[in-house]
Amino acid sequence: MGYPILREAGVALRREGVYFHDITQVFLHHPEPLYIDQCCHVSSLGSRIMATEVIRWMLHDMLR
């Protein structure tokens, strides 16, 4: 329920010129289990996948 609200807030941030990237779908093409609990904690692999995506976007934004 909260993600749609957060996605909308991200769109508003981008409109205001803030570098914002929604990575909520970062695990979409990873069928292996990446969460270590029923909440929101990811495994080492999940952390590496997220960190790689964040770094990719940081580099993209720095080079614009």
PDB file of N, CA, C and O in Angstrom:
ATOM      1  N   MET A   1       0.817  -1.192   0.000  1.00  0.00           N
ATOM      2  CA  MET A   1       0.000   0.000   0.000  1.00  0.00           C
ATOM      3  C   MET A   1       0.868   1.266   0.000  1.00  0.00           C
ATOM      4  O   MET A   1       0.499   2.260  -0.627  1.00  0.00           O
ATOM      5  N   GLY A   2       1.999   1.246   0.684  1.00  0.00           N
ATOM      6  CA  GLY A   2       2.829   2.431   0.784  1.00  0.00           C
ATOM      7  C   GLY A   2       3.633   2.745  -0.465  1.00  0.00           C
ATOM      8  O   GLY A   2       3.939   3.908  -0.724  1.00  0.00           O
ATOM      9  N   TYR A   3       3.986   1.709  -1.256  1.00  0.00           N
ATOM     10  CA  TYR A   3       4.833   1.952  -2.422  1.00  0.00           C
ATOM     11  C   TYR A   3       4.210   2.889  -3.453  1.00  0.00           C
ATOM     12  O   TYR A   3       4.922   3.750  -3.969  1.00  0.00           O
ATOM     13  N   PRO A   4       2.932   2.773  -3.780  1.00  0.00           N
ATOM     14  CA  PRO A   4       2.362   3.730  -4.741  1.00  0.00           C
ATOM     15  C   PRO A   4       2.496   5.183  -4.273  1.00  0.00           C
ATOM     16  O   PRO A   4       2.764   6.074  -5.079  1.00  0.00           O
ATOM     17  N   ILE A   5       2.313   5.413  -2.999  1.00  0.00           N
ATOM     18  CA  ILE A   5       2.446   6.768  -2.465  1.00  0.00           C
ATOM     19  C   ILE A   5       3.897   7.226  -2.592  1.00  0.00           C
ATOM     20  O   ILE A   5       4.156   8.366  -2.975  1.00  0.00           O
ATOM     21  N   LEU A   6       4.837   6.346  -2.273  1.00  0.00           N
ATOM     22  CA  LEU A   6       6.250   6.699  -2.379  1.00  0.00           C
ATOM     23  C   LEU A   6       6.661   6.931  -3.834  1.00  0.00           C
ATOM     24  O   LEU A   6       7.450   7.830  -4.125  1.00  0.00           O
ATOM     25  N   ARG A   7       6.120   6.114  -4.749  1.00  0.00           N
ATOM     26  CA  ARG A   7       6.432   6.319  -6.169  1.00  0.00           C
ATOM     27  C   ARG A   7       5.930   7.685  -6.645  1.00  0.00           C
ATOM     28  O   ARG A   7       6.629   8.388  -7.374  1.00  0.00           O
ATOM     29  N   GLU A   8       4.727   8.051  -6.232  1.00  0.00           N
ATOM     30  CA  GLU A   8       4.188   9.367  -6.595  1.00  0.00           C
ATOM     31  C   GLU A   8       5.066  10.485  -6.028  1.00  0.00           C
ATOM     32  O   GLU A   8       5.309  11.488  -6.699  1.00  0.00           O
ATOM     33  N   ALA A   9       5.534  10.311  -4.806  1.00  0.00           N
ATOM     34  CA  ALA A   9       6.416  11.314  -4.204  1.00  0.00           C
ATOM     35  C   ALA A   9       7.723  11.401  -4.995  1.00  0.00           C
ATOM     36  O   ALA A   9       8.278  12.487  -5.160  1.00  0.00           O
ATOM     37  N   GLY A  10       8.209  10.267  -5.479  1.00  0.00           N
ATOM     38  CA  GLY A  10       9.423  10.263  -6.296  1.00  0.00           C
ATOM     39  C   GLY A  10       9.238  11.029  -7.587  1.00  0.00           C
ATOM     40  O   GLY A  10      10.141  11.749  -8.012  1.00  0.00           O
ATOM     41  N   VAL A  11       8.093  10.888  -8.214  1.00  0.00           N
ATOM     42  CA  VAL A  11       7.789  11.631  -9.441  1.00  0.00           C
ATOM     43  C   VAL A  11       7.791  13.130  -9.140  1.00  0.00           C
ATOM     44  O   VAL A  11       8.322  13.924  -9.916  1.00  0.00           O
ATOM     45  N   ALA A  12       7.195  13.510  -8.010  1.00  0.00           N
ATOM     46  CA  ALA A  12       7.166  14.926  -7.623  1.00  0.00           C
ATOM     47  C   ALA A  12       8.580  15.444  -7.380  1.00  0.00           C
ATOM     48  O   ALA A  12       8.902  16.571  -7.758  1.00  0.00           O
ATOM     49  N   LEU A  13       9.414  14.639  -6.758  1.00  0.00           N
ATOM     50  CA  LEU A  13      10.804  15.051  -6.533  1.00  0.00           C
ATOM     51  C   LEU A  13      11.524  15.296  -7.854  1.00  0.00           C
ATOM     52  O   LEU A  13      12.232  16.292  -8.006  1.00  0.00           O
ATOM     53  N   ARG A  14      11.343  14.391  -8.801  1.00  0.00           N
ATOM     54  CA  ARG A  14      11.982  14.563 -10.115  1.00  0.00           C
ATOM     55  C   ARG A  14      11.516  15.838 -10.792  1.00  0.00           C
ATOM     56  O   ARG A  14      12.313  16.555 -11.397  1.00  0.00           O
ATOM     57  N   ARG A  15      10.210  16.122 -10.689  1.00  0.00           N
ATOM     58  CA  ARG A  15       9.679  17.361 -11.279  1.00  0.00           C
ATOM     59  C   ARG A  15      10.336  18.588 -10.668  1.00  0.00           C
ATOM     60  O   ARG A  15      10.484  19.613 -11.333  1.00  0.00           O
ATOM     61  N   GLU A  16      10.730  18.488  -9.405  1.00  0.00           N
ATOM     62  CA  GLU A  16      11.369  19.607  -8.713  1.00  0.00           C
ATOM     63  C   GLU A  16      12.875  19.647  -8.947  1.00  0.00           C
ATOM     64  O   GLU A  16      13.566  20.498  -8.386  1.00  0.00           O
ATOM     65  N   GLY A  17      13.385  18.741  -9.763  1.00  0.00           N
ATOM     66  CA  GLY A  17      14.805  18.751 -10.090  1.00  0.00           C
ATOM     67  C   GLY A  17      15.687  17.900  -9.198  1.00  0.00           C
ATOM     68  O   GLY A  17      16.912  17.934  -9.318  1.00  0.00           O
ATOM     69  N   VAL A  18      15.078  17.141  -8.308  1.00  0.00           N
ATOM     70  CA  VAL A  18      15.849  16.267  -7.416  1.00  0.00           C
ATOM     71  C   VAL A  18      16.216  14.996  -8.173  1.00  0.00           C
ATOM     72  O   VAL A  18      15.378  14.408  -8.857  1.00  0.00           O
ATOM     73  N   TYR A  19      17.460  14.581  -8.049  1.00  0.00           N
ATOM     74  CA  TYR A  19      17.878  13.310  -8.646  1.00  0.00           C
ATOM     75  C   TYR A  19      17.265  12.186  -7.823  1.00  0.00           C
ATOM     76  O   TYR A  19      17.707  11.903  -6.709  1.00  0.00           O
ATOM     77  N   PHE A  20      16.257  11.559  -8.377  1.00  0.00           N
ATOM     78  CA  PHE A  20      15.554  10.475  -7.688  1.00  0.00           C
ATOM     79  C   PHE A  20      15.351   9.345  -8.676  1.00  0.00           C
ATOM     80  O   PHE A  20      14.984   9.574  -9.828  1.00  0.00           O
ATOM     81  N   HIS A  21      15.591   8.121  -8.218  1.00  0.00           N
ATOM     82  CA  HIS A  21      15.378   6.947  -9.064  1.00  0.00           C
ATOM     83  C   HIS A  21      14.671   5.878  -8.242  1.00  0.00           C
ATOM     84  O   HIS A  21      15.112   5.525  -7.149  1.00  0.00           O
ATOM     85  N   ASP A  22      13.595   5.380  -8.769  1.00  0.00           N
ATOM     86  CA  ASP A  22      12.807   4.337  -8.124  1.00  0.00           C
ATOM     87  C   ASP A  22      13.450   2.992  -8.452  1.00  0.00           C
ATOM     88  O   ASP A  22      13.437   2.561  -9.604  1.00  0.00           O
ATOM     89  N   ILE A  23      14.009   2.334  -7.447  1.00  0.00           N
ATOM     90  CA  ILE A  23      14.616   1.022  -7.693  1.00  0.00           C
ATOM     91  C   ILE A  23      13.801  -0.093  -7.031  1.00  0.00           C
ATOM     92  O   ILE A  23      14.337  -1.155  -6.714  1.00  0.00           O
ATOM     93  N   THR A  24      12.513   0.154  -6.828  1.00  0.00           N
ATOM     94  CA  THR A  24      11.680  -0.855  -6.169  1.00  0.00           C
ATOM     95  C   THR A  24      11.541  -2.132  -6.979  1.00  0.00           C
ATOM     96  O   THR A  24      11.156  -3.166  -6.433  1.00  0.00           O
ATOM     97  N   GLN A  25      11.844  -2.086  -8.260  1.00  0.00           N
ATOM     98  CA  GLN A  25      11.743  -3.282  -9.093  1.00  0.00           C
ATOM     99  C   GLN A  25      13.119  -3.915  -9.365  1.00  0.00           C
ATOM    100  O   GLN A  25      13.268  -4.707 -10.296  1.00  0.00           O
ATOM    101  N   VAL A  26      14.105  -3.566  -8.558  1.00  0.00           N
ATOM    102  CA  VAL A  26      15.481  -4.006  -8.800  1.00  0.00           C
ATOM    103  C   VAL A  26      15.613  -5.530  -8.782  1.00  0.00           C
ATOM    104  O   VAL A  26      16.517  -6.066  -9.423  1.00  0.00           O
ATOM    105  N   PHE A  27      14.757  -6.227  -8.081  1.00  0.00           N
ATOM    106  CA  PHE A  27      14.842  -7.689  -7.992  1.00  0.00           C
ATOM    107  C   PHE A  27      13.934  -8.407  -8.994  1.00  0.00           C
ATOM    108  O   PHE A  27      13.826  -9.633  -8.962  1.00  0.00           O
ATOM    109  N   LEU A  28      13.295  -7.668  -9.864  1.00  0.00           N
ATOM    110  CA  LEU A  28      12.297  -8.227 -10.775  1.00  0.00           C
ATOM    111  C   LEU A  28      12.819  -9.418 -11.581  1.00  0.00           C
ATOM    112  O   LEU A  28      12.095 -10.396 -11.770  1.00  0.00           O
ATOM    113  N   HIS A  29      14.043  -9.350 -12.049  1.00  0.00           N
ATOM    114  CA  HIS A  29      14.587 -10.419 -12.894  1.00  0.00           C
ATOM    115  C   HIS A  29      15.535 -11.340 -12.129  1.00  0.00           C
ATOM    116  O   HIS A  29      16.406 -11.979 -12.719  1.00  0.00           O
ATOM    117  N   HIS A  30      15.358 -11.398 -10.824  1.00  0.00           N
ATOM    118  CA  HIS A  30      16.162 -12.286  -9.975  1.00  0.00           C
ATOM    119  C   HIS A  30      15.224 -13.275  -9.291  1.00  0.00           C
ATOM    120  O   HIS A  30      14.623 -12.945  -8.269  1.00  0.00           O
ATOM    121  N   PRO A  31      15.090 -14.487  -9.841  1.00  0.00           N
ATOM    122  CA  PRO A  31      14.141 -15.451  -9.281  1.00  0.00           C
ATOM    123  C   PRO A  31      14.605 -16.077  -7.964  1.00  0.00           C
ATOM    124  O   PRO A  31      13.795 -16.647  -7.233  1.00  0.00           O
ATOM    125  N   GLU A  32      15.896 -15.978  -7.657  1.00  0.00           N
ATOM    126  CA  GLU A  32      16.400 -16.612  -6.440  1.00  0.00           C
ATOM    127  C   GLU A  32      15.910 -15.845  -5.202  1.00  0.00           C
ATOM    128  O   GLU A  32      15.637 -14.648  -5.282  1.00  0.00           O
ATOM    129  N   PRO A  33      15.802 -16.527  -4.073  1.00  0.00           N
ATOM    130  CA  PRO A  33      15.368 -15.841  -2.848  1.00  0.00           C
ATOM    131  C   PRO A  33      16.409 -14.805  -2.419  1.00  0.00           C
ATOM    132  O   PRO A  33      17.595 -15.116  -2.313  1.00  0.00           O
ATOM    133  N   LEU A  34      15.961 -13.586  -2.177  1.00  0.00           N
ATOM    134  CA  LEU A  34      16.876 -12.519  -1.781  1.00  0.00           C
ATOM    135  C   LEU A  34      16.533 -11.933  -0.416  1.00  0.00           C
ATOM    136  O   LEU A  34      17.357 -11.242   0.183  1.00  0.00           O
ATOM    137  N   TYR A  35      15.336 -12.198   0.078  1.00  0.00           N
ATOM    138  CA  TYR A  35      14.941 -11.696   1.391  1.00  0.00           C
ATOM    139  C   TYR A  35      15.236 -12.756   2.441  1.00  0.00           C
ATOM    140  O   TYR A  35      15.062 -13.950   2.198  1.00  0.00           O
ATOM    141  N   ILE A  36      15.686 -12.310   3.613  1.00  0.00           N
ATOM    142  CA  ILE A  36      16.024 -13.258   4.671  1.00  0.00           C
ATOM    143  C   ILE A  36      14.954 -13.297   5.766  1.00  0.00           C
ATOM    144  O   ILE A  36      15.086 -14.029   6.747  1.00  0.00           O
ATOM    145  N   ASP A  37      13.901 -12.505   5.590  1.00  0.00           N
ATOM    146  CA  ASP A  37      12.788 -12.524   6.533  1.00  0.00           C
ATOM    147  C   ASP A  37      11.501 -12.140   5.798  1.00  0.00           C
ATOM    148  O   ASP A  37      11.509 -11.936   4.584  1.00  0.00           O
ATOM    149  N   GLN A  38      10.414 -12.044   6.534  1.00  0.00           N
ATOM    150  CA  GLN A  38       9.116 -11.710   5.933  1.00  0.00           C
ATOM    151  C   GLN A  38       8.893 -10.207   5.804  1.00  0.00           C
ATOM    152  O   GLN A  38       7.832  -9.765   5.363  1.00  0.00           O
ATOM    153  N   CYS A  39       9.875  -9.444   6.183  1.00  0.00           N
ATOM    154  CA  CYS A  39       9.716  -7.989   6.202  1.00  0.00           C
ATOM    155  C   CYS A  39      10.449  -7.339   5.040  1.00  0.00           C
ATOM    156  O   CYS A  39       9.883  -7.158   3.962  1.00  0.00           O
ATOM    157  N   CYS A  40      11.688  -6.996   5.260  1.00  0.00           N
ATOM    158  CA  CYS A  40      12.373  -6.153   4.282  1.00  0.00           C
ATOM    159  C   CYS A  40      13.883  -6.324   4.283  1.00  0.00           C
ATOM    160  O   CYS A  40      14.586  -5.563   3.619  1.00  0.00           O
ATOM    161  N   HIS A  41      14.389  -7.290   5.001  1.00  0.00           N
ATOM    162  CA  HIS A  41      15.834  -7.482   5.093  1.00  0.00           C
ATOM    163  C   HIS A  41      16.307  -8.437   4.002  1.00  0.00           C
ATOM    164  O   HIS A  41      15.758  -9.524   3.821  1.00  0.00           O
ATOM    165  N   VAL A  42      17.340  -8.002   3.278  1.00  0.00           N
ATOM    166  CA  VAL A  42      17.834  -8.794   2.154  1.00  0.00           C
ATOM    167  C   VAL A  42      19.149  -9.476   2.506  1.00  0.00           C
ATOM    168  O   VAL A  42      19.850  -9.084   3.438  1.00  0.00           O
ATOM    169  N   SER A  43      19.456 -10.505   1.734  1.00  0.00           N
ATOM    170  CA  SER A  43      20.698 -11.249   1.897  1.00  0.00           C
ATOM    171  C   SER A  43      21.876 -10.419   1.386  1.00  0.00           C
ATOM    172  O   SER A  43      21.701  -9.308   0.885  1.00  0.00           O
ATOM    173  N   SER A  44      23.068 -10.977   1.523  1.00  0.00           N
ATOM    174  CA  SER A  44      24.263 -10.306   0.996  1.00  0.00           C
ATOM    175  C   SER A  44      24.127 -10.080  -0.503  1.00  0.00           C
ATOM    176  O   SER A  44      24.491  -9.018  -1.007  1.00  0.00           O
ATOM    177  N   LEU A  45      23.608 -11.069  -1.215  1.00  0.00           N
ATOM    178  CA  LEU A  45      23.409 -10.916  -2.654  1.00  0.00           C
ATOM    179  C   LEU A  45      22.418  -9.794  -2.935  1.00  0.00           C
ATOM    180  O   LEU A  45      22.649  -8.974  -3.824  1.00  0.00           O
ATOM    181  N   GLY A  46      21.321  -9.749  -2.191  1.00  0.00           N
ATOM    182  CA  GLY A  46      20.345  -8.674  -2.369  1.00  0.00           C
ATOM    183  C   GLY A  46      20.960  -7.308  -2.126  1.00  0.00           C
ATOM    184  O   GLY A  46      20.677  -6.353  -2.849  1.00  0.00           O
ATOM    185  N   SER A  47      21.805  -7.217  -1.103  1.00  0.00           N
ATOM    186  CA  SER A  47      22.495  -5.944  -0.828  1.00  0.00           C
ATOM    187  C   SER A  47      23.415  -5.559  -1.969  1.00  0.00           C
ATOM    188  O   SER A  47      23.485  -4.388  -2.342  1.00  0.00           O
ATOM    189  N   ARG A  48      24.127  -6.537  -2.534  1.00  0.00           N
ATOM    190  CA  ARG A  48      25.030  -6.238  -3.656  1.00  0.00           C
ATOM    191  C   ARG A  48      24.248  -5.777  -4.876  1.00  0.00           C
ATOM    192  O   ARG A  48      24.672  -4.854  -5.571  1.00  0.00           O
ATOM    193  N   ILE A  49      23.108  -6.413  -5.145  1.00  0.00           N
ATOM    194  CA  ILE A  49      22.281  -6.022  -6.287  1.00  0.00           C
ATOM    195  C   ILE A  49      21.793  -4.583  -6.113  1.00  0.00           C
ATOM    196  O   ILE A  49      21.862  -3.782  -7.045  1.00  0.00           O
ATOM    197  N   MET A  50      21.300  -4.261  -4.916  1.00  0.00           N
ATOM    198  CA  MET A  50      20.830  -2.893  -4.666  1.00  0.00           C
ATOM    199  C   MET A  50      21.971  -1.891  -4.748  1.00  0.00           C
ATOM    200  O   MET A  50      21.819  -0.828  -5.350  1.00  0.00           O
ATOM    201  N   ALA A  51      23.107  -2.217  -4.153  1.00  0.00           N
ATOM    202  CA  ALA A  51      24.249  -1.289  -4.172  1.00  0.00           C
ATOM    203  C   ALA A  51      24.713  -1.041  -5.600  1.00  0.00           C
ATOM    204  O   ALA A  51      25.046   0.089  -5.955  1.00  0.00           O
ATOM    205  N   THR A  52      24.738  -2.080  -6.418  1.00  0.00           N
ATOM    206  CA  THR A  52      25.141  -1.925  -7.815  1.00  0.00           C
ATOM    207  C   THR A  52      24.200  -0.985  -8.545  1.00  0.00           C
ATOM    208  O   THR A  52      24.641  -0.140  -9.323  1.00  0.00           O
ATOM    209  N   GLU A  53      22.909  -1.128  -8.299  1.00  0.00           N
ATOM    210  CA  GLU A  53      21.924  -0.259  -8.951  1.00  0.00           C
ATOM    211  C   GLU A  53      22.067   1.193  -8.483  1.00  0.00           C
ATOM    212  O   GLU A  53      21.998   2.115  -9.296  1.00  0.00           O
ATOM    213  N   VAL A  54      22.263   1.393  -7.197  1.00  0.00           N
ATOM    214  CA  VAL A  54      22.433   2.752  -6.675  1.00  0.00           C
ATOM    215  C   VAL A  54      23.683   3.393  -7.278  1.00  0.00           C
ATOM    216  O   VAL A  54      23.650   4.551  -7.693  1.00  0.00           O
ATOM    217  N   ILE A  55      24.774   2.648  -7.326  1.00  0.00           N
ATOM    218  CA  ILE A  55      26.014   3.180  -7.904  1.00  0.00           C
ATOM    219  C   ILE A  55      25.828   3.492  -9.380  1.00  0.00           C
ATOM    220  O   ILE A  55      26.313   4.512  -9.870  1.00  0.00           O
ATOM    221  N   ARG A  56      25.127   2.615 -10.087  1.00  0.00           N
ATOM    222  CA  ARG A  56      24.876   2.849 -11.510  1.00  0.00           C
ATOM    223  C   ARG A  56      24.156   4.175 -11.719  1.00  0.00           C
ATOM    224  O   ARG A  56      24.524   4.951 -12.601  1.00  0.00           O
ATOM    225  N   TRP A  57      23.122   4.442 -10.904  1.00  0.00           N
ATOM    226  CA  TRP A  57      22.373   5.692 -11.041  1.00  0.00           C
ATOM    227  C   TRP A  57      23.191   6.895 -10.591  1.00  0.00           C
ATOM    228  O   TRP A  57      23.078   7.977 -11.167  1.00  0.00           O
ATOM    229  N   MET A  58      24.020   6.707  -9.557  1.00  0.00           N
ATOM    230  CA  MET A  58      24.874   7.818  -9.117  1.00  0.00           C
ATOM    231  C   MET A  58      25.834   8.223 -10.232  1.00  0.00           C
ATOM    232  O   MET A  58      26.001   9.410 -10.511  1.00  0.00           O
ATOM    233  N   LEU A  59      26.454   7.250 -10.859  1.00  0.00           N
ATOM    234  CA  LEU A  59      27.364   7.548 -11.966  1.00  0.00           C
ATOM    235  C   LEU A  59      26.622   8.196 -13.129  1.00  0.00           C
ATOM    236  O   LEU A  59      27.116   9.145 -13.739  1.00  0.00           O
ATOM    237  N   HIS A  60      25.446   7.685 -13.428  1.00  0.00           N
ATOM    238  CA  HIS A  60      24.620   8.262 -14.497  1.00  0.00           C
ATOM    239  C   HIS A  60      24.344   9.730 -14.219  1.00  0.00           C
ATOM    240  O   HIS A  60      24.495  10.572 -15.105  1.00  0.00           O
ATOM    241  N   ASP A  61      23.938  10.043 -12.987  1.00  0.00           N
ATOM    242  CA  ASP A  61      23.600  11.419 -12.640  1.00  0.00           C
ATOM    243  C   ASP A  61      24.835  12.317 -12.626  1.00  0.00           C
ATOM    244  O   ASP A  61      24.751  13.486 -13.005  1.00  0.00           O
ATOM    245  N   MET A  62      25.974  11.788 -12.194  1.00  0.00           N
ATOM    246  CA  MET A  62      27.198  12.587 -12.141  1.00  0.00           C
ATOM    247  C   MET A  62      27.699  12.934 -13.543  1.00  0.00           C
ATOM    248  O   MET A  62      28.314  13.981 -13.746  1.00  0.00           O
ATOM    249  N   LEU A  63      27.435  12.053 -14.505  1.00  0.00           N
ATOM    250  CA  LEU A  63      27.953  12.252 -15.852  1.00  0.00           C
ATOM    251  C   LEU A  63      26.995  13.013 -16.764  1.00  0.00           C
ATOM    252  O   LEU A  63      27.296  13.220 -17.940  1.00  0.00           O
ATOM    253  N   ARG A  64      25.860  13.427 -16.243  1.00  0.00           N
ATOM    254  CA  ARG A  64      24.915  14.179 -17.072  1.00  0.00           C
ATOM    255  C   ARG A  64      25.351  15.597 -17.247  1.00  0.00           C
ATOM    256  O   ARG A  64      24.671  16.374 -17.918  1.00  0.00           O
TER     257      ARG A  64
END
